[in-house]
Amino acid sequence: MLKDYPLRYELSNELHARPFPAVQAGAEAAFLAIKRPDDAANRDRDADRAHLLALLDRFGADHPKPGATHYFGKIGRYRLKWESHTEFVTYTLFSDRLADKPFDGEIFKALPSDWLAEAPGMRLTSALLRIEEASDSIPDKLAEWFVPESLAASSVLDDTATVAGDFRIDSTGHVRFALFPAAATGRRRIGRIVQRLFEIETYKTMSMLTLPRARELGARLGEMDAQLSDLVGDLRRADCDSDATLGSLLAIGSELETMLARSAFRFGAMEAYTALVEQRVEVLREERMDGRQTFAEFMMRRFDPAMRTCRSVEKRMGVLAERARRAGDLLSTRVNVERADQNRELLTSMDRRAALQLRLQRTVEGLSVVAIGYYAVNLVSYLAYPMGSLVGLSKEMISAFAVVPVVLAVWWVVRRIRERVES
């Protein structure tokens, strides 16, 4: 028998770990997503599970296994589905009966207020879903329950159900959805639709978290764009202060790199969540109902422009960072040219000084020959005086005869010494 890979069963079970709920017509569902405001991806997930266990203990419900990222069970007369995601946790309550007053939020009373106050995070979104069997009164109910301007409604999954929602937060603080399944629609299919609707709302909200950050960055990028343009324009001036320009470019470049690093996760998460929204809408296989806009059209008109704004800001940051790098290269080229000019001037100056030193050296050399020759003539004269007196030569005549050969000898010796030094 072959040994199983250590993670074989764990990986296989993960594909089946989060089954869709089975929901019947004539029911309600409530959804709550909780997220920490900062660094949610690195949060303490044990705190999330401890919060869940505190709720289950109040109803005497069974606990999930340690380290679980999902749970499904009963609390009182409701069914609870809990899931832990990368940045948030979700609670979904299912009731098998309809409230007399649509969207009154009574189902949320199953979550104690003091327990909610101790949640390790803040409410990201919450939603109410009313599930009624399809009837001819759907248009009247949609007009009563939703804001017509924002209402999206369509027939989904081969006309087996009708879904509707306006994505607005009502007076109770929740987003409203309505689901009208056909009589023959199974409980599993209804459960899948419910799950898709809540996922669309959640991932749409998570994607929209990037928009405020993008607007904040966009305002700063406008200022940096103007500063960078001015700095690049200054490079064309002959009197440009290269050191000051370099300092400004380094400040802009470092700020841009910091912005990119701090925003990379948020923009990357936005792309992932946006793809999930589009995929969840697509799998509904919508068909137009009574000329109303579909969920896909709502997202195209209201959601997609916000995501394009975020993508534009992200692209703009990258473009500005590249411009800053090119400006730095231009400045480096300018500085190198300026240094080359300075080096050339320095070498020219050194050549002039060397020529002057050479001329001075030769002048000194001539004077040295004269001075040394003077003393050498005197020495030769003193040596020749005794012999000169024997032949009748005076001191002056001896000195005169010695001048030329002595000076020539001194000149030759000094020249040889200079040639040896220079070689």
Secondary structure as GFF3:
##gff-version 3
##sequence-region A 1 423
A	DSSP	alpha_helix	8	14	.	.	.	ID=ss1
A	DSSP	beta_strand	27	35	.	.	.	ID=ss2
A	DSSP	three_ten_helix	40	42	.	.	.	ID=ss3
A	DSSP	alpha_helix	45	59	.	.	.	ID=ss4
A	DSSP	beta_strand	70	75	.	.	.	ID=ss5
A	DSSP	beta_strand	78	84	.	.	.	ID=ss6
A	DSSP	beta_strand	88	95	.	.	.	ID=ss7
A	DSSP	three_ten_helix	106	110	.	.	.	ID=ss8
A	DSSP	alpha_helix	113	117	.	.	.	ID=ss9
A	DSSP	beta_strand	122	131	.	.	.	ID=ss10
A	DSSP	alpha_helix	138	145	.	.	.	ID=ss11
A	DSSP	beta_strand	152	156	.	.	.	ID=ss12
A	DSSP	beta_strand	161	169	.	.	.	ID=ss13
A	DSSP	beta_strand	175	181	.	.	.	ID=ss14
A	DSSP	alpha_helix	187	208	.	.	.	ID=ss15
A	DSSP	alpha_helix	210	234	.	.	.	ID=ss16
A	DSSP	alpha_helix	242	283	.	.	.	ID=ss17
A	DSSP	beta_strand	287	288	.	.	.	ID=ss18
A	DSSP	alpha_helix	295	298	.	.	.	ID=ss19
A	DSSP	pi_helix	299	303	.	.	.	ID=ss20
A	DSSP	alpha_helix	304	390	.	.	.	ID=ss21
A	DSSP	alpha_helix	395	422	.	.	.	ID=ss22
###
